[in-house]
């Protein structure tokens, strides 16, 4: 059974939150940035669209990134997919491969690897590595999205000879496979109107649904903001979306809006279909100062990397304006990363006292953990009946005070209570805080608490279904 987790993307899991402010956190850029860039002497300067995974089976990091040469006058164009590995995700090696001899390229010149995303699909032994992109095709054929697979992540071949989606998108195609449903979900930039996000789904990686608009800018963004492309990652029953937000110029009157900068905004979804922006209307990852490698544009990798003690967000940084075509030939792009603590996308915090009450839920095991920072204050909890009555033995006065910074602090009780009073029945949780920050509340349900990315959210309208379908049907 999966852990049951309460997070703070919105108010849905809670009856009330008094004295708290909802906050979208800011990832911390690594001191190791930039990690690497294309060789200055190379005619291929770009590496914006990329995928990074931490392969736990092989205990190694892997990266695939696209690099290209494009002459804006002659339209001479070459594009390749590059593959590299790293023991720590910081120091990278790009050995030559046999696909294009003498290079680390893993696609040939004829393929034109545009906007590629890669996943390792360990559940599929016939196609363990999967790739979606819009490659080069014959001039008389409209560009479209093709699917590829590989046994080793290096040697790729098409799943079929014709496109899996007819869409002509010129940006990265992000996708993941839902670990619960097995459904593949892909997002990409549409070609109608302004830049915004469309989504399609598939059960077999070959037959995809008709793309639908799934995320657009909001009124608060203003008229000069578009979504350049979109990267998705599964996080428990949520999906996390990182949107490169394209900040255009009022004085650019071209319909294509080719001048502008790009920074990152956070979105979330329950199930990866209906997307919402995180509650703070601000950027999740900002640009750095002029002269830095990420001063004008940031494009995140197609997936988040979940490590034992941190979440890594790899990204490409660009130091020139989108419309500065001359700099594409003279200035190299680079890869860096930023980090969050586990569950660290959002939090609630209180400068004084705060009180929070959950909606009803049920659990199968009593171990309760807080991801919190209360070094300058305190946190306690109590467990309640569905009607708000305190359960004997689980009152606030019997909860040991938490006054520390810890991503998985176990809640302890002064006098050991009778845990049978809270198991497989409808309960609530109330949290009392003073000068504290809370990132997540987790009942382990007997699962590995270290796998913080693998959890479910309570079914608050039918709380007994959290633990037992039979009990749920008896309850209702």
C-alpha positions, 0 to 999 in steps of 0.5 A, a space after each residue: 500500500 502506498 503512503 498517504 500524503 498531504 501537500 500544499 498545492 491548493 486547499 482541496 485536502 483541508 477544511 481550513 488553514 488559519 494563520 498560514 501563508 501558502 508559498 511556492 518555493 524557489 529551487 536553489 541553483 547549484 554551486 557547480 553550474 554550469 556543468 558543461 557546454 558545447 565545445 567552443 570550437 564546435 559549429 553546434 552550439 545549442 543543447 536546449 532540449 534535453 532529458 536526464 534520468 538517474 538510472 537506479 538499476 545501473 547507478 548512473 545518470 544519463 543525459 540526451 540532448 539535442 544540438 544543432 547548426 542552423 544558418 539563418 541566411 542559407 538555411 543550412 541545417 543539421 541536428 543531432 541527439 547527443 548521449 552522455 553519462 555521469 556517476 554523480 550528475 555533475 561530472 559528465 562524460 560523452 564518449 564517441 559512439 558508433 552511430 556517427 563515428 568519432 562523435 557522441 551523436 546517437 542519431 544520424 544526420 538524416 534523422 534531424 532529432 528535433 525536440 526529443 524527450 527520452 524515458 526509461 520504461 523499465 516495465 516494457 522489456 521489448 522497448 525499455 527506452 522510448 523517445 518522442 520527437 518531431 524529426 526531419 522528413 522529406 520536404 514535401 511531407 508535413 513535419 509530425 511527431 514520431 515515436 522511437 525505441 532503443 534497447 540501450 538508449 544509444 541505438 534508436 529505431 522508429 516504432 513505425 514508419 509513419 507519425 504517431 501524431 500529425 502535429 507539426 510542433 517545433 519544440 520539445 515533446 515531453 512525456 511520461 508513463 503514469 505508474 498507476 494506469 500505464 498510460 503515456 501522456 505527452 505535451 507539446 506546443 501547438 501550432 495554432 495561435 500563440 504558444 500554449 500547451 496541448 496534450 495527447 495520451 496513449 496506452 501502447 505508445 503508438 495510438 494517440 488521442 486527439 490533442 487538446 488544449 491543456 494549459 494556457 497563460 492566465 489573465 495575470 500574466 499580461 498580453 506579452 506572455 506565452 508558454 514556449 513548451 512544457 515538461 511533465 513529471 509524475 509525483 505521486 498522484 500529482 503531475 508536476 509541470 515546468 513551463 518555460 514562459 516566453 516573455 515577448 516584447 511590445 515593440 516586436 510586431 511580428 506575428 511570430 514574436 521572435 524576440 524575448 526571454 524565457 524563465 520557468 513557471 510551476 504548474 500542477 495537476 492531479 492525474 496529469 490532464 487538468 493543469 493549474 498554475 501554482 498559487 503564487 503568480 511569480 516565476 519558479 526559476 528566475 533568470 540570472 544577471 547579465 553575463 551568466 550562462 542563464 541570463 536570457 533563457 532557461 529550458 528545463 529537462 523533460 523530467 525531474 530527477 528524484 534523489 534520496 535527499 533532493 529533487 534535481 531540476 536540470 536545465 539549459 541556460 542561454 545567454 542571449 535573446 531568443 531573436 539574437 540569431 547572430 549569437 546562435 553561432 558565437 555563444 555556447 549554451 550550457 547545462 546546469 541544475 537547481 535543487 529542492 528538498 523532497 516535497 519542496 515544490 510548495 509549503 505553508 508557513 506561519 510567522 506566528 501561530 497557525 492551525 490546519 484541519 484536514 478533510 476526512 481520510 483513513 490509514 492502514 498503519 499509524 506511522 506519521 511523518 512531517 516534512 517541516 522546518 520548525 527550528 525557530 518555533 514548534 509543531 504538534 498534531 492531534 488526531 480527530 474523529 470525523 466530527 472533530 472530536 479528539 481521539 483518546 490518546 491522540 490529543 495535542 498535549 500528548 504529542 511531542 513538540 517538533 522543533 527542528 528542520 527535517 524532511 521525514 520527522 516521525 511524530 512521537 507520542 509522550 504516552 503510547 496511545 492505542 493505535 487501533 483507534 485510528 486504523 482503517 476508520 475515518 479520522 482527521 488530523 489537526 496541526 498546530 504550528 508556531 513560527 514554522 514551515 510545513 512541506 508535507 504530512 505523510 502516513 507511511 501506510 507501511 511503505 518505504 518513507 524514503 521513496 517520497 515521490 511514490 504516494 497517493 492523496 486521500 479520497 476525501 469524499 469517500 475516505 474508507 476507500 483509502 485503505 479498503 474497497 470492501 470497507 468503502 462499500 460497507 461504509 457507504 
